[in-house]
């Protein structure tokens, strides 16, 4: 079967109970186009889950928009997963701080950064650990783009295929 690309765009209401349902949908869609690497499907699904959970949690109004793009190449898959939503200035500041922490941490020090975020987790989960998890466990770059009150969080990578 030839390899296929995938392009999804979902508009999500701010209902945290839908996160696991949407994750299963995304995982099923990924399995249809990445049929030879379940570990890669799991990493991408986890990244989508973390971005979706954050987007829904921190949106000041509906919708949170999720875009998933996979371009399959002979060497691997170029993956980009992004969420866009309207965010408060306080949440944008926290987002930028987490992304900056991730960007300035060398690859060898990422596990230590992950542990520090886990230790500082607040009772309501406002720790930024999800973004660090994407960087460490999914091995994807994490970035943010902010225009006025709209925040887009992006996880991206060129993911190599297993031999």
Phi and psi restraints in degrees (value plus and minus 20) as a CYANA .aco file:
   2 UNK   PHI     -87.5   -47.5
   2 UNK   PSI     130.9   170.9
   3 UNK   PHI     -93.4   -53.4
   3 UNK   PSI     124.3   164.3
   4 UNK   PHI    -141.1  -101.1
   4 UNK   PSI     129.2   169.2
   5 UNK   PHI    -103.8   -63.8
   5 UNK   PSI     148.6   188.6
   6 UNK   PHI    -160.5  -120.5
   6 UNK   PSI     113.0   153.0
   7 UNK   PHI    -157.1  -117.1
   7 UNK   PSI      93.5   133.5
   8 UNK   PHI    -143.0  -103.0
   8 UNK   PSI     124.5   164.5
   9 UNK   PHI    -155.7  -115.7
   9 UNK   PSI     104.6   144.6
  10 UNK   PHI    -143.6  -103.6
  10 UNK   PSI     116.6   156.6
  11 UNK   PHI    -124.7   -84.7
  11 UNK   PSI     100.8   140.8
  12 UNK   PHI    -134.1   -94.1
  12 UNK   PSI     115.0   155.0
  13 UNK   PHI     -95.9   -55.9
  13 UNK   PSI     139.1   179.1
  14 UNK   PHI    -100.1   -60.1
  14 UNK   PSI      41.9    81.9
  15 UNK   PHI    -138.1   -98.1
  15 UNK   PSI      82.3   122.3
  16 UNK   PHI     -78.1   -38.1
  16 UNK   PSI     -43.0    -3.0
  17 UNK   PHI     -89.8   -49.8
  17 UNK   PSI     -36.3     3.7
  18 UNK   PHI    -106.1   -66.1
  18 UNK   PSI     -33.0     7.0
  19 UNK   PHI     -77.1   -37.1
  19 UNK   PSI     -68.4   -28.4
  20 UNK   PHI     -88.9   -48.9
  20 UNK   PSI     -53.2   -13.2
  21 UNK   PHI     -85.5   -45.5
  21 UNK   PSI     -67.3   -27.3
  22 UNK   PHI     -86.6   -46.6
  22 UNK   PSI     -56.6   -16.6
  23 UNK   PHI     -80.9   -40.9
  23 UNK   PSI     -63.2   -23.2
  24 UNK   PHI     -82.3   -42.3
  24 UNK   PSI     -59.4   -19.4
  25 UNK   PHI     -81.3   -41.3
  25 UNK   PSI     -67.2   -27.2
  26 UNK   PHI     -83.4   -43.4
  26 UNK   PSI     -64.2   -24.2
  27 UNK   PHI     -80.4   -40.4
  27 UNK   PSI     -62.1   -22.1
  28 UNK   PHI     -83.5   -43.5
  28 UNK   PSI     -62.9   -22.9
  29 UNK   PHI     -82.9   -42.9
  29 UNK   PSI     -62.1   -22.1
  30 UNK   PHI     -83.2   -43.2
  30 UNK   PSI     -60.1   -20.1
  31 UNK   PHI     -82.7   -42.7
  31 UNK   PSI     -48.0    -8.0
  32 UNK   PHI     -93.0   -53.0
  32 UNK   PSI     -45.8    -5.8
  33 UNK   PHI    -129.4   -89.4
  33 UNK   PSI     -37.7     2.3
  34 UNK   PHI    -138.5   -98.5
  34 UNK   PSI      62.4   102.4
  35 UNK   PHI    -110.7   -70.7
  35 UNK   PSI     -19.4    20.6
  36 UNK   PHI    -142.9  -102.9
  36 UNK   PSI      -8.3    31.7
  37 UNK   PHI    -171.9  -131.9
  37 UNK   PSI      64.5   104.5
  38 UNK   PHI     -84.4   -44.4
  38 UNK   PSI     -51.6   -11.6
  39 UNK   PHI     -84.5   -44.5
  39 UNK   PSI     -60.3   -20.3
  40 UNK   PHI     -86.4   -46.4
  40 UNK   PSI     -61.7   -21.7
  41 UNK   PHI     -78.1   -38.1
  41 UNK   PSI     -63.8   -23.8
  42 UNK   PHI     -83.1   -43.1
  42 UNK   PSI     -62.4   -22.4
  43 UNK   PHI     -84.2   -44.2
  43 UNK   PSI     -64.1   -24.1
  44 UNK   PHI     -88.1   -48.1
  44 UNK   PSI     -59.8   -19.8
  45 UNK   PHI     -82.7   -42.7
  45 UNK   PSI     -62.5   -22.5
  46 UNK   PHI     -83.1   -43.1
  46 UNK   PSI     -63.4   -23.4
  47 UNK   PHI     -82.0   -42.0
  47 UNK   PSI     -63.7   -23.7
  48 UNK   PHI     -81.8   -41.8
  48 UNK   PSI     -62.5   -22.5
  49 UNK   PHI     -79.6   -39.6
  49 UNK   PSI     -68.9   -28.9
  50 UNK   PHI     -83.3   -43.3
  50 UNK   PSI     -62.7   -22.7
  51 UNK   PHI     -85.9   -45.9
  51 UNK   PSI     -62.1   -22.1
  52 UNK   PHI     -84.3   -44.3
  52 UNK   PSI     -64.8   -24.8
  53 UNK   PHI     -80.0   -40.0
  53 UNK   PSI     -65.8   -25.8
  54 UNK   PHI     -84.3   -44.3
  54 UNK   PSI     -64.6   -24.6
  55 UNK   PHI     -79.0   -39.0
  55 UNK   PSI     -65.5   -25.5
  56 UNK   PHI     -88.3   -48.3
  56 UNK   PSI     -61.2   -21.2
  57 UNK   PHI     -85.3   -45.3
  57 UNK   PSI     -59.9   -19.9
  58 UNK   PHI    -122.8   -82.8
  58 UNK   PSI     -18.6    21.4
  59 UNK   PHI     -88.0   -48.0
  59 UNK   PSI     119.2   159.2
  60 UNK   PHI    -108.6   -68.6
  60 UNK   PSI     -35.1     4.9
  61 UNK   PHI    -180.0  -140.0
  61 UNK   PSI     144.0   184.0
  62 UNK   PHI     -99.0   -59.0
  62 UNK   PSI     136.8   176.8
  63 UNK   PHI    -115.9   -75.9
  63 UNK   PSI     147.6   187.6
  64 UNK   PHI    -118.6   -78.6
  64 UNK   PSI     108.1   148.1
  65 UNK   PHI    -124.9   -84.9
  65 UNK   PSI     107.6   147.6
  66 UNK   PHI    -133.3   -93.3
  66 UNK   PSI     111.5   151.5
  67 UNK   PHI    -143.1  -103.1
  67 UNK   PSI     111.5   151.5
  68 UNK   PHI    -144.3  -104.3
  68 UNK   PSI     107.5   147.5
  69 UNK   PHI    -150.9  -110.9
  69 UNK   PSI     106.8   146.8
  70 UNK   PHI    -144.7  -104.7
  70 UNK   PSI     108.7   148.7
  71 UNK   PHI    -138.4   -98.4
  71 UNK   PSI      96.3   136.3
  72 UNK   PHI    -109.1   -69.1
  72 UNK   PSI     113.8   153.8
  73 UNK   PHI    -148.8  -108.8
  73 UNK   PSI     149.0   189.0
  74 UNK   PHI     -83.4   -43.4
  74 UNK   PSI     -51.2   -11.2
  75 UNK   PHI    -107.7   -67.7
  75 UNK   PSI     -39.0     1.0
  76 UNK   PHI     148.2   188.2
  76 UNK   PSI    -179.3  -139.3
  77 UNK   PHI    -145.2  -105.2
  77 UNK   PSI     106.7   146.7
  78 UNK   PHI    -106.6   -66.6
  78 UNK   PSI      98.5   138.5
  79 UNK   PHI    -137.4   -97.4
  79 UNK   PSI     119.2   159.2
  80 UNK   PHI    -162.1  -122.1
  80 UNK   PSI     101.8   141.8
  81 UNK   PHI    -145.0  -105.0
  81 UNK   PSI     108.7   148.7
  82 UNK   PHI    -160.2  -120.2
  82 UNK   PSI     126.0   166.0
  83 UNK   PHI    -142.3  -102.3
  83 UNK   PSI     122.6   162.6
  84 UNK   PHI    -149.7  -109.7
  84 UNK   PSI     113.3   153.3
  85 UNK   PHI    -178.2  -138.2
  85 UNK   PSI     145.7   185.7
  86 UNK   PHI    -100.9   -60.9
  86 UNK   PSI     111.9   151.9
  87 UNK   PHI    -151.1  -111.1
  87 UNK   PSI     132.6   172.6
  88 UNK   PHI     -93.3   -53.3
  88 UNK   PSI     138.9   178.9
  89 UNK   PHI     -79.3   -39.3
  89 UNK   PSI     -58.8   -18.8
  90 UNK   PHI     -82.8   -42.8
  90 UNK   PSI     -63.6   -23.6
  91 UNK   PHI     -89.4   -49.4
  91 UNK   PSI     -54.5   -14.5
  92 UNK   PHI     -84.2   -44.2
  92 UNK   PSI     -62.5   -22.5
  93 UNK   PHI     -81.2   -41.2
  93 UNK   PSI     -63.4   -23.4
  94 UNK   PHI     -85.6   -45.6
  94 UNK   PSI     -60.2   -20.2
  95 UNK   PHI     -81.2   -41.2
  95 UNK   PSI     -68.8   -28.8
  96 UNK   PHI     -81.0   -41.0
  96 UNK   PSI     -59.4   -19.4
  97 UNK   PHI     -84.4   -44.4
  97 UNK   PSI     -63.0   -23.0
  98 UNK   PHI     -85.1   -45.1
  98 UNK   PSI     -64.6   -24.6
  99 UNK   PHI     -83.4   -43.4
  99 UNK   PSI     -59.5   -19.5
 100 UNK   PHI     -84.6   -44.6
 100 UNK   PSI     -61.2   -21.2
 101 UNK   PHI     -77.5   -37.5
 101 UNK   PSI     -65.9   -25.9
 102 UNK   PHI     -84.6   -44.6
 102 UNK   PSI     -64.5   -24.5
 103 UNK   PHI     -85.2   -45.2
 103 UNK   PSI     -55.3   -15.3
 104 UNK   PHI    -108.9   -68.9
 104 UNK   PSI     -23.0    17.0
 105 UNK   PHI    -110.8   -70.8
 105 UNK   PSI     107.0   147.0
 106 UNK   PHI     -87.8   -47.8
 106 UNK   PSI     133.0   173.0
 107 UNK   PHI     -72.4   -32.4
 107 UNK   PSI     -58.7   -18.7
 108 UNK   PHI     -88.2   -48.2
 108 UNK   PSI     -43.0    -3.0
 109 UNK   PHI    -116.9   -76.9
 109 UNK   PSI     -20.0    20.0
 110 UNK   PHI     -81.2   -41.2
 110 UNK   PSI     -61.1   -21.1
 111 UNK   PHI     -79.2   -39.2
 111 UNK   PSI     -57.7   -17.7
 112 UNK   PHI     -86.7   -46.7
 112 UNK   PSI     -60.5   -20.5
 113 UNK   PHI     -81.5   -41.5
 113 UNK   PSI     -64.1   -24.1
 114 UNK   PHI     -77.7   -37.7
 114 UNK   PSI     -67.6   -27.6
 115 UNK   PHI     -81.1   -41.1
 115 UNK   PSI     -59.5   -19.5
 116 UNK   PHI     -86.2   -46.2
 116 UNK   PSI     -57.1   -17.1
 117 UNK   PHI     -88.7   -48.7
 117 UNK   PSI     -57.8   -17.8
 118 UNK   PHI     -83.3   -43.3
 118 UNK   PSI     -60.1   -20.1
 119 UNK   PHI     -87.1   -47.1
 119 UNK   PSI     -51.8   -11.8
 120 UNK   PHI    -113.3   -73.3
 120 UNK   PSI     -13.2    26.8
 121 UNK   PHI     -73.0   -33.0
 121 UNK   PSI     109.5   149.5
 122 UNK   PHI    -108.1   -68.1
 122 UNK   PSI     141.5   181.5
 123 UNK   PHI     -73.8   -33.8
 123 UNK   PSI     -53.5   -13.5
 124 UNK   PHI    -117.2   -77.2
 124 UNK   PSI      -7.5    32.5
 125 UNK   PHI      59.7    99.7
 125 UNK   PSI      -5.4    34.6
 126 UNK   PHI    -105.0   -65.0
 126 UNK   PSI      45.7    85.7
 127 UNK   PHI    -137.0   -97.0
 127 UNK   PSI     -39.7     0.3
 128 UNK   PHI      63.0   103.0
 128 UNK   PSI     -15.0    25.0
 129 UNK   PHI     -82.3   -42.3
 129 UNK   PSI     -49.3    -9.3
 130 UNK   PHI     -81.3   -41.3
 130 UNK   PSI     -60.5   -20.5
 131 UNK   PHI     -88.1   -48.1
 131 UNK   PSI     -60.5   -20.5
 132 UNK   PHI     -86.3   -46.3
 132 UNK   PSI     -57.8   -17.8
 133 UNK   PHI     -79.9   -39.9
 133 UNK   PSI     -61.8   -21.8
 134 UNK   PHI     -79.5   -39.5
 134 UNK   PSI     -64.6   -24.6
 135 UNK   PHI     -85.2   -45.2
 135 UNK   PSI     -63.3   -23.3
 136 UNK   PHI    -100.9   -60.9
 136 UNK   PSI     -72.0   -32.0
 137 UNK   PHI    -103.8   -63.8
 137 UNK   PSI     -55.3   -15.3
 138 UNK   PHI    -112.5   -72.5
 138 UNK   PSI     -31.6     8.4
 139 UNK   PHI      36.3    76.3
 139 UNK   PSI      26.2    66.2
 140 UNK   PHI    -138.3   -98.3
 140 UNK   PSI     125.1   165.1
 141 UNK   PHI     -90.5   -50.5
 141 UNK   PSI     127.0   167.0
 142 UNK   PHI    -143.5  -103.5
 142 UNK   PSI     112.3   152.3
 143 UNK   PHI    -163.5  -123.5
 143 UNK   PSI     146.7   186.7
 144 UNK   PHI    -158.5  -118.5
 144 UNK   PSI     129.6   169.6
 145 UNK   PHI    -149.5  -109.5
 145 UNK   PSI     110.0   150.0
 146 UNK   PHI    -145.9  -105.9
 146 UNK   PSI     108.0   148.0
 147 UNK   PHI    -150.3  -110.3
 147 UNK   PSI      93.9   133.9
 148 UNK   PHI      35.6    75.6
 148 UNK   PSI    -141.0  -101.0
 149 UNK   PHI    -120.2   -80.2
 149 UNK   PSI     -13.0    27.0
 150 UNK   PHI    -113.8   -73.8
 150 UNK   PSI     104.4   144.4
 151 UNK   PHI    -133.0   -93.0
 151 UNK   PSI     112.2   152.2
 152 UNK   PHI    -138.9   -98.9
 152 UNK   PSI     106.7   146.7
 153 UNK   PHI    -129.5   -89.5
 153 UNK   PSI     110.4   150.4
 154 UNK   PHI    -143.8  -103.8
 154 UNK   PSI     111.9   151.9
 155 UNK   PHI    -134.2   -94.2
 155 UNK   PSI     108.8   148.8
 156 UNK   PHI    -166.0  -126.0
 156 UNK   PSI     135.1   175.1
 157 UNK   PHI    -191.3  -151.3
 157 UNK   PSI     136.5   176.5
 158 UNK   PHI    -119.0   -79.0
 158 UNK   PSI      90.1   130.1
 159 UNK   PHI    -122.1   -82.1
 159 UNK   PSI     100.1   140.1
 160 UNK   PHI     -96.2   -56.2
 160 UNK   PSI     127.3   167.3
 161 UNK   PHI     -98.8   -58.8
 161 UNK   PSI     129.1   169.1
 162 UNK   PHI     -86.3   -46.3
 162 UNK   PSI     129.0   169.0
